């Protein structure tokens, strides 16, 4: 049930973000197609960068944990 709630909440946030982004983009460009394109493109790019950001933090955290225990990082 918690996963379903999280999925609904995420979907709701995404929808609100799209509406706000489209509104702002339209206010700036006065072009509905450009506004829709920007409102769909921006969260997609942001999602990719968030994923990369999380991977970098995960690697950094693993390094700190290994260093705290006097272990070396595995080389892949």
Protein Blocks (a to p, Z undefined) as FASTA:
>chain_A
ZZmmmmmmmmmmmmmmmmmmmmmmmmmnopaklmmmmmmmmmmmmmmmmmmmmmmmmmmm
mmmmmmmnopacddZZ
